[in-house]
């Protein structure tokens, strides 16, 4: 990431301020943490403390996650015949598990010891239990996946260049990041008790579809597929303020997952693909092909 961070303030909450950084080309926290401190945080605190209770929710929503992961893997399969996959920031290993079920050969990288132990004990996977920077295997993959990872990184360009290097010629990157400071978010921001609820100390970077596409292009990736997830902020516009009401949030998310599961895979891909093409949706889900002339 560039050193001369400067730009207009987009929003602030709980002492966190997001700037539209002109030097970097995307929005990020005005004050970024020390890299060493950040590594220790993800090794020992993120899943254990910051995301306490997340594992139980993921387990309860296992059917939905498996279907959504399957959707994204189908988008990847449209652009590669190979099945070697590296999941970076593998968490508890559920994406790896789904990919194996669908005929992929998954590897994983995850800095959290607790998450790796769960993946090994419960799912039978052993992610590389170190930061991605320590990966030292001489391998190339048909797909590298980075699901809800890039927003947490102090230097997204460095990671994306590294991911580019891990891929075979014409390999595929699957990346998912939140779509933030979107028009629907900004409209809903006037209706909630917790303004700028999406600003979080663990989210260093904040992307729009345009800024994320520009970042990927700088590294040498060409977007070939787009998708998203349901824009739950729509409920805020209807007066259902879940930003400070976890019980209401759970009801809303259960309704959204039920709606997703009521559709077939082709129906979901068509629905969310069209939504993404309009620049809508809660997440930016993109499949990118490695450009041999890029990076």
C-alpha positions in Angstrom: 0.0 0.0 0.0 1.2 3.5 -0.7 2.6 5.6 2.1 1.1 9.0 1.3 -2.5 8.3 2.3 -4.8 11.2 1.7 -8.4 11.7 0.7 -11.9 12.8 1.8 -13.5 11.3 4.9 -16.2 8.9 3.8 -17.4 7.9 7.3 -16.4 7.3 10.9 -17.6 5.3 13.9 -16.2 4.4 17.3 -12.9 6.2 16.6 -12.5 4.6 13.2 -12.3 6.9 10.1 -12.4 5.7 6.5 -10.8 7.9 3.8 -11.2 7.7 0.0 -7.5 7.3 -0.5 -6.3 8.9 -3.7 -2.8 7.4 -3.5 -4.1 3.8 -3.2 -7.2 4.0 -5.4 -9.6 2.5 -2.8 -11.0 3.5 0.6 -9.4 2.3 3.8 -9.0 3.1 7.4 -7.1 6.4 8.0 -4.9 4.7 10.6 -3.7 1.3 9.7 -2.3 -1.2 12.2 1.2 -2.5 12.5 1.7 -5.5 10.3 3.3 -7.7 13.0 0.5 -6.8 15.4 -2.0 -7.7 12.8 -0.4 -11.1 12.2 -0.6 -12.0 15.9 -4.2 -10.8 16.0 -5.3 -13.3 13.3 -3.2 -16.1 14.8 -4.7 -15.9 18.2 -7.7 -13.5 18.5 -9.8 -13.2 15.4 -11.8 -16.5 15.5 -11.3 -17.0 19.2 -12.4 -13.6 20.4 -13.5 -11.2 17.6 -15.7 -13.8 15.9 -16.7 -15.8 19.0 -19.9 -17.7 18.2 -19.3 -17.6 14.4 -18.5 -21.3 14.2 -21.9 -22.3 15.7 -23.7 -20.0 13.2 -21.8 -21.4 10.3 -22.5 -24.9 11.4 -26.2 -24.1 11.7 -26.2 -22.6 8.1 -24.2 -25.4 6.7 -26.7 -26.3 3.9 -26.8 -22.7 2.8 -23.1 -22.2 2.8 -22.6 -25.4 0.8 -25.0 -24.2 -1.8 -23.5 -20.8 -2.1 -19.9 -22.2 -2.2 -21.1 -24.6 -4.9 -22.5 -21.7 -6.9 -19.1 -19.9 -6.8 -17.2 -23.0 -7.7 -19.4 -23.5 -10.7 -18.5 -20.0 -11.9 -14.8 -21.0 -11.5 -15.2 -24.3 -13.3 -16.5 -22.4 -16.4 -13.0 -21.0 -16.9 -10.6 -23.9 -16.0 -10.5 -27.6 -16.6 -8.0 -28.2 -13.7 -9.2 -28.9 -10.1 -6.2 -27.9 -7.9 -7.4 -25.2 -5.5 -5.7 -23.1 -2.9 -8.0 -21.4 -0.3 -6.3 -18.5 1.4 -7.7 -17.6 4.7 -9.4 -20.9 4.9 -11.0 -20.4 8.4 -12.6 -23.6 9.7 -12.2 -25.3 6.3 -15.8 -25.3 5.1 -15.0 -24.0 1.6 -12.3 -26.6 1.2 -14.8 -29.3 2.4 -17.4 -28.2 -0.2 -14.9 -28.0 -3.0 -13.7 -31.6 -2.2 -17.3 -32.8 -2.3 -17.6 -31.3 -5.8 -14.5 -32.9 -7.2 -11.8 -30.3 -6.5 -8.4 -31.0 -4.9 -8.2 -28.3 -2.2 -5.3 -26.9 -0.2 -5.6 -24.2 2.4 -3.8 -21.5 4.3 -5.1 -20.3 7.7 -3.1 -18.5 10.4 -5.4 -19.4 13.3 -4.4 -22.5 15.2 -7.9 -23.0 16.6 -9.5 -22.8 13.2 -6.9 -25.3 11.7 -7.4 -27.7 14.6 -11.2 -27.7 13.9 -10.7 -28.2 10.2 -8.4 -31.2 10.9 -10.4 -32.8 13.7 -13.9 -32.3 12.3 -13.6 -32.0 8.5 -10.3 -33.9 8.0 -8.4 -31.0 6.5 -5.0 -29.6 7.6 -4.6 -26.1 6.3 -1.1 -24.6 6.3 -1.1 -23.0 9.8 0.8 -19.8 9.0 0.2 -16.5 7.3 0.0 -16.6 3.5 3.4 -14.8 3.3 5.1 -17.9 4.8 3.8 -20.3 2.1 6.8 -22.0 0.6 5.5 -24.9 -1.5 6.6 -24.9 -5.1 3.2 -25.5 -6.6 0.8 -23.9 -9.0 -3.0 -24.0 -8.8 -5.9 -23.7 -11.2 -7.8 -21.7 -8.7 -6.9 -19.5 -5.8 -9.8 -18.4 -3.6 -9.8 -15.4 -1.2 -13.2 -15.2 0.5 -13.6 -12.2 2.7 -9.9 -11.8 3.0 -8.7 -8.7 1.0 -10.6 -6.3 3.1 -8.5 -7.4 6.1 -5.1 -6.9 4.5 -2.8 -3.9 5.0 -1.4 -4.4 1.5 -3.9 -5.8 -0.9 -1.7 -5.2 -3.9 1.1 -7.4 -2.4 -1.4 -10.2 -1.8 -3.0 -10.1 -5.2 0.4 -10.2 -6.9 1.3 -13.2 -4.8 -2.0 -14.9 -5.7 -1.3 -14.1 -9.4 2.1 -15.9 -9.0 0.5 -19.0 -7.5 -1.7 -19.6 -10.5 -1.1 -21.7 -13.6 -1.2 -19.8 -16.9 -4.8 -18.7 -17.4 -5.6 -19.7 -13.8 -8.5 -18.3 -11.9 -8.8 -16.1 -8.8 -12.1 -16.2 -6.9 -12.4 -13.2 -4.6 -15.2 -12.0 -2.3 -15.2 -8.7 -0.5 -18.0 -6.6 1.0 -19.5 -3.9 -1.2 -19.3 -0.8 1.0 -20.5 2.8 0.8 -23.0 1.7 -1.8 -26.0 3.9 -2.7 -28.4 1.6 -0.7 -26.1 1.7 2.3 -25.8 5.4 2.3 -29.6 5.8 2.0 -30.1 3.4 4.9 -27.5 5.2 6.9 -30.0 7.9 7.6 -32.6 5.4 8.9 -30.6 3.5 11.6 -29.6 3.9 15.2 -26.0 2.9 14.5 -24.7 5.0 11.6 -21.9 3.6 9.5 -22.5 0.2 11.1 -20.4 -1.5 8.4 -17.2 0.2 9.5 -15.2 -2.3 11.5 -11.7 -2.4 13.1 -10.9 -5.7 11.3 -11.9 -4.2 7.9 -9.0 -2.1 6.8 -10.2 -1.7 3.2 -13.6 -0.7 1.7 -14.4 -1.4 -1.9 -17.0 -0.6 -4.5 -17.4 -2.8 -7.6 -15.5 -0.2 -9.6 -12.5 0.3 -7.1 -12.1 -3.5 -6.7 -12.2 -4.1 -10.4 -9.5 -1.4 -10.9 -7.3 -3.0 -8.2 -7.6 -6.4 -9.8 -6.8 -4.9 -13.2 -3.6 -3.3 -11.9 -2.3 -6.7 -10.8 -3.2 -8.5 -14.1 -6.6 -10.1 -13.6 -9.5 -9.9 -16.0 -12.9 -10.3 -14.5 -15.0 -13.0 -16.3 -17.8 -13.6 -13.8 -19.7 -11.5 -11.3 -22.1 -12.5 -8.5 -23.2 -11.2 -5.2 -25.4 -12.0 -2.2 -28.8 -10.4 -1.2 -28.6 -6.7 -0.3 -29.8 -7.0 3.3 -29.6 -3.2 3.6 -33.0 -3.2 1.8 -34.6 -4.3 5.1 -33.3 -1.1 6.7 -35.1 1.0 4.2 -38.2 -0.9 5.1 -37.8 0.2 8.8 -36.3 -3.1 10.1 -33.2 -1.8 11.8 -31.1 -4.8 12.5 -27.9 -2.8 13.1 -28.4 -2.7 16.8 -30.8 -5.7 17.2 -29.0 -9.1 16.8 -32.3 -11.0 17.2 -33.9 -9.1 14.3 -30.7 -9.6 12.3 -30.9 -13.4 12.8 -34.6 -13.4 11.6 -33.7 -11.4 8.5 -30.7 -13.6 7.6 -32.7 -16.8 8.2 -35.3 -15.4 5.7 -32.6 -14.6 3.2 -31.0 -18.0 3.4 -34.4 -19.7 3.1 -35.1 -17.6 -0.1 -31.7 -18.6 -1.6 -32.3 -22.3 -0.8 -35.7 -22.2 -2.5 -34.0 -21.4 -5.8 -32.1 -23.9 -8.0 -28.5 -23.2 -8.7 -29.1 -21.9 -12.2 -31.8 -19.6 -10.8 -29.5 -18.3 -8.1 -26.6 -17.7 -10.5 -28.9 -15.9 -12.9 -30.5 -13.8 -10.1 -27.3 -12.8 -8.4 -25.4 -12.4 -11.7 -27.9 -9.9 -12.9 -27.9 -8.1 -9.6 -24.1 -7.8 -9.7 -24.1 -6.5 -13.2 -26.3 -3.7 -12.0 -23.8 -2.9 -9.2 -26.1 -4.1 -6.5 -25.8 -6.7 -3.7 -24.1 -6.9 -0.3 -20.9 -8.6 -1.6 -18.6 -8.2 -4.5 -18.1 -11.8 -5.8 -15.8 -11.9 -8.9 -14.0 -14.6 -10.8 -10.9 -13.4 -12.6 -8.6 -15.0 -15.1 -4.9 -14.5 -14.8 -3.6 -12.3 -17.6 -0.2 -13.4 -18.7 0.7 -9.9 -19.7 -0.3 -8.4 -16.4 1.3 -8.0 -12.9 
